[in-house]
C-alpha cells in the first residue's frame, strides 16, 4: 500500500475515535438538587429532561424513578459527574459549596432560591428560558398571577385572624412576613403574629405567643395536640381554646414552604381555614 493510502486510513481511524470520544463526553440532561426547581421543571412539562435528583425531590411522585444523587445537604458529587448533565440546578441553602465545586468542574450551575412570590414568578421565567420552555413558563406565570389576584381580592376588606405558625419546637421558632410562608399567610387573609421578626425564620419567646393571643395555630414542629394544649400558660390562647390548631395532616407543609406553583393550593387551604374562622365570629 502506498504511503498516501496508509496516511488516509490513519486519519480516518483517528477521526472516528475522536468522534466517539466527543460523543461520550457530550453533556446531556438536567440534574436538580432543589425540590422546588424539580417541581417547576415538571410543571413546565420537561420532566423527561431530568436525569438526576436529590432524595427530597418527591413531587410529582414519578420523579422517584430518576437517579438519586444524594440528599439536599449531602450531595454525591461523583454521581453527578457520572451523569455528565448539561445543566445543574442548586438552591442557595446549604448548597453553595457543591455549586462552587461543580462550576469548577466545568458544569453549568444555576442557583435558584426565591424568597417571595415575585421572585418565584421571575425564577419560573428564568428556568423556562434555561430549559427552552419559555412559552410554557410565560403561561404558568400568567395563570399564577391571576390566581393570586383572585385570592387577594377575596380576602380584601374581611376580618383577619391572628395566625401563629410554628416551624420548630426546641427552640421555639416561627416565621416573619419576609419569609415565603409569611407572605402566603398575608395574601390569604391572615395576620402573622410574628410579622416583624428580624429574620425569615427565627427563635421566639413563648410568652410572646401568649401575649399575641393567636386565633389560629399552624404547627409544623412535629408536636402533638396534647403537648400543645398543655403548654404552661397557653390555655387562654383562642386557638387553643377553640382547637383551631392545624398540623401536617391538615395542610401539607410543602404547599406553603416550597416556592412553586403548588403554593396556590396552599394559599387556598389557608383562605379556607380563615373563612371558617370568620364564620364563627
N, C-alpha and C positions, 0 to 999 in steps of 0.2 A: 504493500500500500504506500502511496506517495505521502510525503511529509505533510502536504497540504490537506490530504484526506484525514490523516491521523489528528491533525490540529483541529479540524472541523468537528470530529467525533468528541474530542476532549471538551471543546467549547459547549457542545450540546449537552454533554453529561453534567458539566458544571452549572449550566443554566437550569437544568432540570432539578438538580439538588438545591440550588438557590431558591427556586420557586417553591419547592416542598418545604424548605425551612421557613420561608416567609409565610406560607400558609399556616404552618404550625404555630407561629408566633403572633398571628393575627388576633387582635383583641376582639372579643365578641360578648355581647350580653351586658347585663347590669347587675351589680351586687349592691344590695340595700342593707345598711346596718341600722336604719331607723324604722321602727314600726309605722310611724306617721307617713314617711315617704313611701313605704311599701303600699299602704292603703291608697295614697294619692295616685300612684302609678297604676294600680289596679282600677281605680275609678276612671282613669283615662284610657281604659281598655288596652293596656300594654303589659299585662301580667306575663305574657309569654316571653317578654324580653328579659325578665328577671331570672338570673341563674343562681344567685346565692342570697341568703337572708340570715339574720340572727334569730335565735330561738324565740324572741319576743314578737316577731312579726307573725301574728296569729290571725290576722283578718285581711282578706277573706280566708276561710279555713283551707282553701285549695293551695294556699302558699306553703303549707306544711309539706308539700311534695317536693319543694325546692331544696337544694343543698344548703345545710345549715353550717355557717362559718363561725360559730361561737355564740356567745351571749352578748347582750348590749354593752356590758362593761368588760368583757373578756373575749376579744376577737382573735380568731386563729388566722394570723397573717399568711401562713403557708397555704392554707386552704383557699384564700383569696388569690394568691399568686398562681395557684394551680388552675383556677377558673379563668385567669387572664381576661378580666372584664374590660369592656370598652369604657365603662363609666361606673363610678362608685359614689353612693350617697351616704353621708355620715350626718350625725347630729353633733352639735357643739357640746352637749352634755357628756362628759366622761370619754369622749372620742377624739379629742384634739390630738393626742399623741399618735394614735393609729392613723389618723388622717394625714398627719405630717409624714409619717413613715411611708405610707402608700404613695404620697405625692413624690417623695424622693426616689421611689422605685419606678417612676415614670407613668403612673396611672393618673387618669383624670379624676379628681376627687372634688365633689361638690358638698358643701356643708349647708344643711337646711335645718333651721331651728326657729320657727315662727313663735313669737311671744304674744301675739294678739290676732284678732280676726283679720285686720287689714294686712298684716304680714303674711298670714296664711293664704289669703287670696293672691297676694303678689307671688308667693312661693309656688302656688299651683301653676301660675302662668310661667314662672321660671322653669319649673320641672317640665311643663309641656313643651317649651322651646328646646330644652336639652334632649328630650327623648323623641323629638319630632312628632309631638302630639299637640301642636299649638292650637289648632281649631277646637279639639276636644276640651282643652283647658279653658279656652275662652267661653265655651258653652257652659262648663261646670261652674266657673266663676260667676257668670251672669245668673245662673239658677240659684246659687248660694246667696248672692246679694238680694235677690227677690224674696227668698225665704226669710232671710234675716230681717228685712224691712217689714214683712208681714208679722213676725213675732214681736218686733219693737212696737209696731202700730197697735197690736192687740193689747199690749201692756200699758200703753200710754194713758195717763190720767187715772189709773186704777190704784187702789190701796196696795202698798208694797210690804210684804212680810220681811221681818229681820231674819237673816239667814246666817247660820254658823256652819261652816264646812271644816270638818276635822280630818286632816290627812295623816296625822301621826299621834300616837298616844303618849309615848315616853321618849323624849319630852313632847309635851302637847304642842302641836303645830297647826297653823291654819294658812289661809291664802289672802293676798291683798287684791285690790281691784286691778292692779297692773299685771296680775297673772292671767293666763288664758281662762282658767276656771272662773276667776273673779269677774272677768268681762262677760262670760256667758250668764252668770247669775244676774248681773245688772241688766243685760239686754232682755232677759226672760221676764223681768219684772220684780226682782228681789233686791233687797239692800243687804250687802255683805257687812256684817258687824265689825269685821277687821279690814275694812277697805283701805285704810291708810298705813298699813304695815310698811316698814322701810324696804323690805324685800318681797319678792313674789311669794315665797314660802318661808315662813318664819315662826319662831317659838312664841308662844303666847302664855299669859297668866290665866289660870282657871278662874281667878277672881274677876277677870275682865269679862269672861263669858257670862258669869253670874250677873254682873252689873249690866250687861248689854241686853239681857232677857230676850234671847232669840226666839222667834215664833216657829222656826223650822231648823232642824239639825240634819245635816248630811254627813254620815260617818264612813270614812274610808280607812280608818285606822285599825281595822281588824278587832275592834272592841265589840263586846256583846251588849245587848239591850239591858240585861240585868246589871252589869257593871256600870253602865252609863247612868241609869236611874238611881243607883246607889252612891254616886259620887258625892262627896261631902259638900253640902250647900247648894246642890244643883236641883233640889226637889221643887223649888219655886220658879224654875225656868219654864215659861209657857210651852216650849217644845217638849219638855219632859212631862209636864202635867197633862198635856193633850196627846202625848205619844206620837207627835209628828216628827219621828226620827226615821231616817231612811238610810238603808245600807246598800252594799254592792248588789244584793239580790233585787233591790227595788229600782236602782238606776245604775246601769253599767258604768263604772268609772272611766272606761275608755272613751265613752261618749262625751265626757267632759274634760278629760286630761289630754287627749290627743287632738292636735290641731289638724283635723281632716274634715272631709265633707260630712262625716257622721256626727260632727258637733251640732248639726241642725237637729238631729234626733235627740241629742242631749238637751238642747235648748227647749225643745217641745215637751220633753219629760219634765223639766223644771217648771215651765209655764203651766203645765197641768197640775203639778203639786201646789204651785202658788195660787192657782184658780180655786182649788179645793179648799185651801186655807181661807180665801176671801169669802167663800160661801158660808163659812162658819162664823163670820164676824157679825 
